[in-house]
Amino acid sequence: MRKFFSSETISPKYLIIIASLFISFFCFLETGIVPPLQSPDERDHLKRAYWLARGDLFLKTPPGQASGSFVDSGLENYIDYLARYEGHPERKITHNNVEEISRFQWTSHQTFTVAPGTGYYFPIIYTPQAIGLLAGERMHLSIDRSYRLARLLTVLSVGLITVIAFAIYPPNALVLALLAIPMTLFQSGAASLDGMATAVTVLALSAFMQVMRLRERASPALLYTLSISVTLVSTCRLHALPILLLPFIAWFYTRKRPVLWQAIACAVFSVTWTMLAMKMTVSNPNVSSSVSGKLLGVLLHPLHFAHLLFNTVADPNTQDFYASSFLGNLGWLDTAFPARVYSTLMSLLLVTVLFAIPWKNWRDRWQLSGMLAGMGLASCLLVFMALYLAWTPVTAPEITGIQGRYFLIPALFLAYALEEMTITPRSLCTFTLFIIVFLFSVHAMTPVLLTRYYLWL
């Protein structure tokens, strides 16, 4: 038995890839279960993808309004119709609703609509959604079919990027477990930004870990993969800006001059885009203090921000919300699980963490692990900073707008800080725990989603 479960008979890379394919397959099935536009802020992400298909990289800001741009009036009506289910678990999808949803058509008439929260993201990451919407419009499909094409292309792209990432470097099973919790599965099956952002983050971290393994033998293709993925992540997730350090660390260990130039280019582009987006995007025209003004206030009065941060994380209700919306508060945060599901998932994740920690070999990789862990903690802090700058009024007693799913990227940093997947008894126990997390998540999600959208109980 021990000979059968050895690195000579089982490849860790293939084991991880097969696991990711099962995750992707469930996300594919999810597209047939969950109605359109039921992910948090998915409608705004769909608008951003539509604007990318039209070639618009920046949002427009009319006087006295939040930032946005022009969309087809048929798409706007489609979005408005489906908004009726947001925050209303008592409303179910009926056969008549399905027929009404299928009747929305492209009109070629443009109307202005706002989506300020997407103005901070470099829109290239919306390419799968944009291709789906553009193809649907050009082929004269209904808007619902165009949306479903966009959603399908997004799910396939997320799965493909994740498989490529794991083919480059097989991380430990804790990474798989984080991808298998209900919230991550739900978001990966939507046409929003989360699935692509998570997949590209995994690609960046896997490419970095492989570069650190190969050092000077790292191929140019691998180094370009690292630079491009880091740029995409840092320009679509403000709290992921610490990821810009990865190319510089890669240069330090490889001493290749092109790597340094790539690292500088990534940093300059990401910072420039972020500053431009912050300058040009208006989230709330009624708030007197601008993003740049609030950022200056944080720099001049750091203790005030520290006080806000403490008030936020010390609130028991906020702690409960962060935990539930990290593990799985589905729909528009209106579809919760029973309390026992959260306690079981949290226990499974904690046990998985304990098995994934290299208790004996930590001295061999403490520098690399320390750097990744530090980036994860910095990313957590930037979650609060980003939501304070973008959404929180200056006079608010706490930082508002934060959801637990925002902490997935910091968690991935911490997970990659642990050792890679190997064929050892301890690693196989960790992989078994991932399987349990995945099966438990699927088992818990299926009845909850069916009840939320279709069944009267």
C-alpha positions as CSV (number, residue, x, y, z in Angstrom):
1,M,0.0,0.0,0.0
2,R,2.8,2.4,0.9
3,K,4.5,1.6,-2.4
4,F,1.3,2.3,-4.3
5,F,0.9,5.8,-2.7
6,S,4.4,7.1,-3.7
7,S,5.7,9.8,-5.9
8,E,6.8,7.1,-8.4
9,T,3.2,5.9,-8.9
10,I,1.2,9.1,-8.4
11,S,2.2,12.6,-9.7
12,P,1.2,15.4,-7.3
13,K,0.7,17.6,-10.2
14,Y,-1.9,15.3,-11.9
15,L,-3.6,14.8,-8.6
16,I,-4.0,18.6,-8.1
17,I,-5.1,19.1,-11.7
18,I,-7.8,16.3,-11.5
19,A,-9.1,17.9,-8.3
20,S,-9.3,21.3,-10.0
21,L,-11.2,19.8,-12.9
22,F,-13.8,18.4,-10.5
23,I,-14.2,21.9,-9.0
24,S,-14.5,23.4,-12.5
25,F,-17.1,20.8,-13.4
26,F,-19.3,21.7,-10.5
27,C,-19.0,25.4,-11.3
28,F,-20.1,24.5,-14.8
29,L,-23.2,22.7,-13.4
30,E,-23.9,25.7,-11.2
31,T,-24.4,27.9,-14.3
32,G,-27.5,25.8,-15.1
33,I,-28.9,26.0,-11.5
34,V,-28.3,29.6,-10.4
35,P,-30.4,32.2,-12.2
36,P,-28.7,35.1,-14.0
37,L,-27.1,38.0,-12.1
38,Q,-27.5,36.6,-8.6
39,S,-23.9,37.1,-7.5
40,P,-23.0,40.3,-5.5
41,D,-22.4,43.2,-7.8
42,E,-22.6,40.9,-10.9
43,R,-24.8,43.3,-12.7
44,D,-22.1,46.0,-12.5
45,H,-19.4,43.6,-13.6
46,L,-21.6,42.7,-16.6
47,K,-21.8,46.4,-17.5
48,R,-18.0,46.7,-17.3
49,A,-17.6,43.8,-19.6
50,Y,-20.1,45.4,-22.0
51,W,-18.1,48.6,-22.0
52,L,-14.9,46.6,-22.6
53,A,-16.6,45.0,-25.7
54,R,-17.3,48.6,-26.9
55,G,-13.6,49.6,-26.3
56,D,-14.2,51.8,-23.3
57,L,-11.3,51.5,-20.7
58,F,-12.4,54.3,-18.4
59,L,-15.8,55.2,-17.0
60,K,-17.6,58.5,-17.7
61,T,-18.7,60.8,-14.9
62,P,-21.4,63.3,-15.7
63,P,-21.7,66.3,-13.4
64,G,-23.5,65.4,-10.1
65,Q,-23.5,61.6,-10.9
66,A,-21.5,58.6,-10.0
67,S,-19.2,57.1,-12.7
68,G,-20.6,54.8,-15.4
69,S,-21.2,54.7,-19.1
70,F,-23.8,53.9,-21.8
71,V,-25.3,50.4,-22.2
72,D,-27.9,48.9,-24.5
73,S,-31.3,49.7,-23.1
74,G,-32.3,46.1,-23.6
75,L,-29.4,45.0,-21.4
76,E,-30.4,47.6,-18.8
77,N,-34.0,46.4,-18.8
78,Y,-32.8,42.8,-18.4
79,I,-30.7,43.8,-15.4
80,D,-33.5,45.8,-13.8
81,Y,-35.9,42.9,-14.2
82,L,-33.6,40.4,-12.5
83,A,-33.0,42.9,-9.6
84,R,-36.4,41.9,-8.3
85,Y,-34.8,38.8,-6.7
86,E,-32.1,40.7,-4.9
87,G,-32.7,40.5,-1.1
88,H,-36.0,38.7,-1.6
89,P,-35.6,35.0,-0.8
90,E,-39.4,34.6,-0.9
91,R,-39.5,35.3,-4.6
92,K,-39.0,32.2,-6.8
93,I,-38.2,31.6,-10.4
94,T,-41.3,30.3,-12.2
95,H,-41.9,29.1,-15.8
96,N,-43.5,32.5,-16.6
97,N,-40.4,34.3,-15.3
98,V,-38.1,32.2,-17.5
99,E,-40.2,33.1,-20.5
100,E,-40.1,36.8,-19.6
101,I,-36.3,36.7,-19.1
102,S,-35.8,35.1,-22.5
103,R,-37.8,37.9,-24.3
104,F,-35.2,40.7,-23.7
105,Q,-33.5,41.7,-26.9
106,W,-30.7,44.0,-28.0
107,T,-32.2,47.4,-29.0
108,S,-29.2,49.3,-30.3
109,H,-30.4,52.2,-28.1
110,Q,-27.9,53.4,-25.5
111,T,-28.8,54.7,-22.0
112,F,-26.5,55.9,-19.3
113,T,-26.1,53.8,-16.2
114,V,-23.7,53.9,-13.2
115,A,-21.3,51.2,-12.0
116,P,-18.7,53.1,-10.0
117,G,-17.3,50.2,-8.1
118,T,-15.9,48.7,-11.3
119,G,-14.0,51.9,-12.3
120,Y,-11.0,50.9,-10.3
121,Y,-10.4,47.6,-12.3
122,F,-8.3,47.4,-15.4
123,P,-10.9,45.9,-17.6
124,I,-8.9,43.4,-19.7
125,I,-9.6,40.8,-17.0
126,Y,-13.3,40.9,-18.2
127,T,-12.3,39.6,-21.6
128,P,-14.3,36.3,-21.4
129,Q,-17.5,38.1,-20.5
130,A,-16.9,40.8,-23.1
131,I,-16.4,38.2,-25.8
132,G,-19.6,36.4,-24.8
133,L,-21.7,39.6,-24.8
134,L,-20.2,40.9,-28.1
135,A,-20.7,37.5,-29.8
136,G,-24.3,37.3,-28.6
137,E,-25.1,40.8,-29.8
138,R,-23.4,40.2,-33.2
139,M,-25.3,36.9,-33.7
140,H,-28.6,38.5,-32.6
141,L,-29.1,36.2,-29.7
142,S,-31.4,37.2,-26.9
143,I,-29.8,39.1,-24.0
144,D,-30.3,36.1,-21.8
145,R,-28.5,33.8,-24.2
146,S,-25.8,36.3,-24.6
147,Y,-25.4,36.5,-20.8
148,R,-25.3,32.8,-20.5
149,L,-22.6,32.6,-23.2
150,A,-20.6,35.2,-21.3
151,R,-21.0,33.3,-18.1
152,L,-20.0,30.0,-19.7
153,L,-16.9,31.5,-21.3
154,T,-16.0,32.9,-17.9
155,V,-16.3,29.6,-16.1
156,L,-14.3,27.8,-18.8
157,S,-11.6,30.5,-18.6
158,V,-11.4,30.3,-14.8
159,G,-11.0,26.5,-15.1
160,L,-8.4,26.6,-17.8
161,I,-6.3,29.3,-16.0
162,T,-6.5,27.2,-12.8
163,V,-5.4,24.0,-14.6
164,I,-2.5,25.9,-16.2
165,A,-1.5,27.3,-12.8
166,F,-1.4,23.8,-11.2
167,A,0.4,22.4,-14.2
168,I,3.2,25.0,-13.5
169,Y,3.3,24.3,-9.7
170,P,1.2,22.0,-7.6
171,P,0.4,23.8,-4.3
172,N,-0.7,22.1,-1.1
173,A,-4.3,20.9,-0.7
174,L,-5.2,23.8,1.5
175,V,-5.3,25.9,-1.7
176,L,-7.7,23.5,-3.2
177,A,-9.8,23.6,0.0
178,L,-10.0,27.4,-0.3
179,L,-11.2,27.0,-3.9
180,A,-13.8,24.5,-2.7
181,I,-15.7,26.4,0.0
182,P,-19.2,27.4,-1.0
183,M,-18.5,31.1,-1.5
184,T,-15.6,30.5,-3.9
185,L,-17.6,27.9,-5.8
186,F,-20.5,30.2,-6.1
187,Q,-18.5,33.2,-7.3
188,S,-16.5,31.1,-9.7
189,G,-19.8,30.0,-11.4
190,A,-20.9,33.6,-12.0
191,A,-20.1,36.2,-14.7
192,S,-18.6,38.6,-12.1
193,L,-14.9,39.4,-11.5
194,D,-14.2,37.1,-8.6
195,G,-13.7,33.9,-10.5
196,M,-11.2,35.4,-12.9
197,A,-9.4,37.4,-10.2
198,T,-9.0,34.2,-8.0
199,A,-7.8,32.1,-11.0
200,V,-5.2,34.7,-12.1
201,T,-4.0,35.1,-8.5
202,V,-3.4,31.3,-8.3
203,L,-1.6,31.5,-11.6
204,A,0.7,34.3,-10.3
205,L,1.5,32.5,-7.1
206,S,2.1,29.2,-8.9
207,A,4.4,30.9,-11.4
208,F,6.3,32.6,-8.6
209,M,6.8,29.4,-6.7
210,Q,8.1,27.7,-9.8
211,V,10.5,30.5,-10.5
212,M,11.8,30.2,-6.9
213,R,12.3,26.5,-7.4
214,L,14.2,26.9,-10.8
215,R,15.9,30.2,-10.0
216,E,18.3,31.1,-12.9
217,R,16.9,28.1,-14.9
218,A,13.4,29.7,-15.1
219,S,12.3,30.1,-18.7
220,P,11.3,33.5,-20.3
221,A,7.8,32.1,-20.8
222,L,7.4,31.4,-17.1
223,L,8.8,34.9,-16.2
224,Y,6.4,36.6,-18.6
225,T,3.5,34.5,-17.1
226,L,4.5,35.8,-13.6
227,S,4.7,39.4,-14.8
228,I,1.4,39.5,-16.7
229,S,-0.6,37.7,-14.1
230,V,0.8,39.9,-11.3
231,T,-0.2,43.0,-13.3
232,L,-3.7,41.7,-13.9
233,V,-4.3,40.9,-10.2
234,S,-2.8,44.2,-8.9
235,T,-5.0,46.3,-11.3
236,C,-8.3,44.5,-10.5
237,R,-7.9,44.0,-6.7
238,L,-6.5,47.0,-4.9
239,H,-5.9,45.0,-1.7
240,A,-3.7,42.6,-3.7
241,L,-1.1,45.3,-4.4
242,P,1.5,43.5,-2.3
243,I,1.7,40.9,-5.1
244,L,3.8,43.5,-7.0
245,L,6.7,42.4,-4.8
246,L,6.7,38.9,-6.4
247,P,8.6,39.9,-9.6
248,F,11.2,41.9,-7.5
249,I,11.8,38.9,-5.3
250,A,12.1,36.7,-8.4
251,W,14.7,39.1,-9.8
252,F,16.6,39.1,-6.5
253,Y,16.9,35.3,-6.6
254,T,17.5,34.9,-10.4
255,R,19.6,38.0,-11.0
256,K,18.3,38.3,-14.5
257,R,18.2,41.9,-15.7
258,P,15.0,41.3,-17.9
259,V,13.2,40.2,-14.7
260,L,14.0,43.5,-13.1
261,W,12.7,45.5,-16.0
262,Q,9.5,43.4,-16.0
263,A,9.1,44.0,-12.3
264,I,9.5,47.8,-12.7
265,A,7.1,47.8,-15.6
266,C,4.5,45.9,-13.6
267,A,4.8,48.2,-10.7
268,V,4.7,51.4,-12.7
269,F,1.7,50.3,-14.8
270,S,-0.2,49.1,-11.8
271,V,0.4,52.1,-9.7
272,T,-0.3,54.5,-12.6
273,W,-3.6,52.7,-13.4
274,T,-4.7,52.7,-9.8
275,M,-4.0,56.5,-9.3
276,L,-5.7,57.3,-12.6
277,A,-8.7,55.2,-11.7
278,M,-9.0,56.7,-8.2
279,K,-8.8,60.2,-9.8
280,M,-11.4,59.6,-12.5
281,T,-13.9,57.4,-10.6
282,V,-16.6,59.0,-8.5
283,S,-18.3,56.4,-6.3
284,N,-20.6,58.8,-4.4
285,P,-21.1,62.4,-5.7
286,N,-22.7,63.4,-2.4
287,V,-19.6,62.6,-0.4
288,S,-17.5,65.8,0.0
289,S,-14.2,64.1,0.6
290,S,-12.4,62.6,-2.4
291,V,-10.5,59.4,-2.4
292,S,-7.2,61.2,-2.7
293,G,-8.3,63.5,0.2
294,K,-9.1,60.5,2.4
295,L,-5.8,58.9,1.5
296,L,-4.0,62.0,2.5
297,G,-5.9,62.0,5.8
298,V,-4.8,58.5,6.5
299,L,-1.2,59.4,6.0
300,L,-1.4,62.5,8.1
301,H,-3.6,60.9,10.9
302,P,-2.8,57.2,10.9
303,L,-4.2,56.8,14.5
304,H,-7.6,57.8,13.3
305,F,-7.6,55.0,10.7
306,A,-6.2,52.6,13.3
307,H,-9.1,53.5,15.6
308,L,-11.6,52.9,12.8
309,L,-10.0,49.5,12.0
310,F,-10.2,48.5,15.7
311,N,-13.8,49.5,15.9
312,T,-14.6,47.5,12.8
313,V,-12.9,44.2,13.7
314,A,-14.0,44.3,17.4
315,D,-17.7,44.4,16.5
316,P,-19.0,40.8,17.1
317,N,-21.7,41.2,14.4
318,T,-19.1,42.3,11.9
319,Q,-17.0,39.2,12.8
320,D,-19.9,36.9,12.3
321,F,-20.7,38.5,8.9
322,Y,-17.0,38.3,7.8
323,A,-17.0,34.6,8.6
324,S,-20.3,33.7,7.0
325,S,-19.6,35.8,3.8
326,F,-16.1,34.2,3.5
327,L,-17.4,30.6,3.8
328,G,-20.6,31.1,2.0
329,N,-23.4,33.7,2.1
330,L,-24.8,33.1,-1.4
331,G,-26.9,35.1,-3.8
332,W,-26.9,38.8,-3.0
333,L,-25.7,37.9,0.5
334,D,-29.3,36.8,1.1
335,T,-28.9,33.0,1.1
336,A,-27.3,31.8,4.2
337,F,-26.6,28.3,5.4
338,P,-27.6,26.8,8.8
339,A,-25.2,27.6,11.6
340,R,-24.0,24.0,11.7
341,V,-22.7,24.3,8.1
342,Y,-20.5,27.2,9.0
343,S,-19.1,25.6,12.1
344,T,-18.4,22.4,10.2
345,L,-16.7,24.2,7.3
346,M,-14.6,26.3,9.8
347,S,-13.5,23.2,11.7
348,L,-12.6,21.4,8.4
349,L,-10.5,24.4,7.2
350,L,-8.7,24.6,10.6
351,V,-7.8,20.9,10.5
352,T,-6.7,21.3,6.9
353,V,-4.4,24.2,7.9
354,L,-2.9,22.1,10.7
355,F,-2.1,19.2,8.3
356,A,-0.7,21.6,5.7
357,I,1.8,23.3,8.0
358,P,5.3,21.8,7.5
359,W,6.0,21.3,11.2
360,K,9.4,19.6,10.6
361,N,10.7,21.4,7.5
362,W,9.7,25.0,8.2
363,R,13.4,26.0,8.7
364,D,14.1,25.1,5.1
365,R,11.7,27.7,3.7
366,W,11.1,30.2,6.5
367,Q,12.3,33.1,4.3
368,L,10.0,32.4,1.4
369,S,7.1,31.5,3.7
370,G,7.7,34.7,5.8
371,M,7.6,36.9,2.7
372,L,4.3,35.3,1.4
373,A,2.7,35.4,4.9
374,G,3.7,39.1,5.2
375,M,2.1,39.9,1.8
376,G,-1.0,38.1,3.0
377,L,-1.2,40.2,6.2
378,A,-0.6,43.4,4.2
379,S,-3.3,42.4,1.8
380,C,-5.7,42.0,4.7
381,L,-4.9,45.5,5.9
382,L,-5.4,46.9,2.4
383,V,-8.9,45.4,2.3
384,F,-9.9,47.8,5.0
385,M,-7.9,50.6,3.4
386,A,-9.6,50.1,0.0
387,L,-13.1,50.0,1.4
388,Y,-12.4,53.1,3.6
389,L,-11.2,55.1,0.6
390,A,-13.9,54.0,-1.8
391,W,-17.1,53.6,0.2
392,T,-16.8,54.8,3.9
393,P,-17.8,58.3,4.8
394,V,-15.2,60.2,6.8
395,T,-17.5,60.6,9.8
396,A,-18.4,56.9,9.9
397,P,-17.6,55.1,13.2
398,E,-16.6,51.9,11.3
399,I,-15.3,50.9,7.9
400,T,-18.2,49.8,5.7
401,G,-18.7,47.7,2.6
402,I,-16.3,44.8,3.5
403,Q,-17.4,41.2,2.7
404,G,-15.6,38.1,3.9
405,R,-15.0,37.0,0.3
406,Y,-12.5,39.8,0.0
407,F,-10.1,37.9,2.3
408,L,-9.8,35.0,-0.2
409,I,-6.7,36.5,-1.8
410,P,-4.9,37.1,1.5
411,A,-5.8,33.5,2.4
412,L,-4.3,32.2,-0.8
413,F,-1.0,34.1,0.0
414,L,-0.9,32.3,3.4
415,A,-1.8,28.9,1.8
416,Y,1.0,29.2,-0.7
417,A,3.4,30.1,2.1
418,L,3.2,26.4,3.1
419,E,5.0,23.6,1.3
420,E,3.9,22.2,-2.1
421,M,1.8,19.1,-2.7
422,T,3.9,15.9,-2.2
423,I,3.0,12.3,-2.0
424,T,3.5,11.7,1.7
425,P,1.0,10.4,4.3
426,R,0.5,13.9,5.8
427,S,-0.1,15.5,2.4
428,L,-2.5,12.8,1.4
429,C,-4.4,13.4,4.6
430,T,-4.6,17.1,3.7
431,F,-5.8,16.1,0.2
432,T,-8.4,13.9,1.8
433,L,-9.6,16.8,3.9
434,F,-9.9,18.9,0.7
435,I,-12.2,16.1,-0.8
436,I,-14.3,16.3,2.3
437,V,-14.6,20.1,2.1
438,F,-15.5,19.9,-1.5
439,L,-18.1,17.2,-1.1
440,F,-19.6,18.9,2.0
441,S,-19.8,22.2,0.1
442,V,-21.5,20.7,-2.9
443,H,-23.9,18.7,-0.6
444,A,-24.7,21.9,1.4
445,M,-25.1,24.2,-1.6
446,T,-27.4,22.2,-3.8
447,P,-30.5,22.1,-1.6
448,V,-29.9,25.7,-0.4
449,L,-29.8,27.0,-4.0
450,L,-32.8,25.0,-5.1
451,T,-34.8,26.2,-2.1
452,R,-33.7,29.8,-2.6
453,Y,-34.7,30.1,-6.2
454,Y,-37.2,27.4,-7.1
455,L,-38.9,25.6,-4.2
456,W,-41.5,26.8,-1.8
457,L,-41.0,25.1,1.6
